[in-house]
Amino acid sequence: MEYYDIVLGSCAFDEQTGKRLGFRKIFKVDPGQGRGIAYSSDKRAMHLVKDNEVSAVICADYRIDKKLIQLMRKRNAVLCIPLPSAKQRFALSKDLYRLQNLFSYAMKSKVRATFISLAQSREYMCSYMQLIEFAKFVGATEDYARLCISRFTAGVFGSEEKPENNT
C-alpha cells in the first residue's frame, strides 16, 4: 500500500525524506492558495464545498461544524484532520478531546476522513506509521487508518497521484 501526506508549503524537505518516512508522495499546500483544499475556519468553506471547488476541508481547530460536515457528505468531500501540535499540555489534551469527538461525528455522518501531519517544517514531519497509530488513538481501526492515508489523501489531489480504487 502506498501512503501520502500533506504538509504546509513552508515545510522544506527533499524527496528522500519522504521516502524514508514511508510516503510515496508528500503534497504541499499553502493556506488560501486552493489546490482543492479549504480550511474549515475560512468563512468561504461552505460555499467552496457547495460549489464543488474543493475536494477536501482541513479542520485544524477540531470544532464540529455540523452543516459543513453534512454538506461534505453530500459533495463527497474529504475531511482532513491534522495532528495536533504539542503546545501547552492543557491545550493539547483539549485538542485531543475535540479531535476524538470530531472523528467520531465524521464517522457517524459517513464522511470520509483522513489524517495528515500538516507539518510546518521538517522537524514536525512524521512517518506513515505514526499517522496510523495516531488515527488508531482517536478511534479509527487500523484498516481504516491505512485506507485513509493511502487512498483518501491521494484522492484530494486528483487522479494523477490517486492509487487504484478497490471499492
C-alpha positions, 0 to 999 in steps of 0.5 A, a space after each residue: 500500500 502506498 501512503 501520502 501526506 500533506 504538509 504546509 508549503 513552508 515545510 522544506 524537505 527533499 524527496 528522500 525524506 519522504 521516502 524514508 518516512 514511508 510516503 510515496 508522495 508528500 503534497 504541499 499546500 499553502 493556506 488560501 492558495 486552493 489546490 482543492 483544499 479549504 480550511 474549515 475556519 475560512 468563512 468561504 468553506 461552505 460555499 467552496 464545498 457547495 460549489 464543488 471547488 474543493 475536494 477536501 476541508 482541513 479542520 485544524 481547530 477540531 470544532 464540529 461544524 455540523 452543516 459543513 460536515 453534512 454538506 461534505 457528505 453530500 459533495 463527497 468531500 474529504 475531511 482532513 484532520 491534522 495532528 495536533 501540535 504539542 503546545 501547552 499540555 492543557 491545550 493539547 489534551 483539549 485538542 485531543 478531546 475535540 479531535 476524538 469527538 470530531 472523528 467520531 461525528 465524521 464517522 457517524 455522518 459517513 464522511 470520509 476522513 483522513 489524517 495528515 501531519 500538516 507539518 510546518 517544517 521538517 522537524 514536525 514531519 512524521 512517518 506513515 506509521 505514526 499517522 496510523 497509530 495516531 488515527 488508531 488513538 482517536 478511534 479509527 481501526 487500523 484498516 481504516 487508518 491505512 485506507 485513509 492515508 493511502 487512498 483518501 489523501 491521494 484522492 484530494 489531489 486528483 487522479 494523477 497521484 490517486 492509487 487504484 480504487 478497490 471499492 
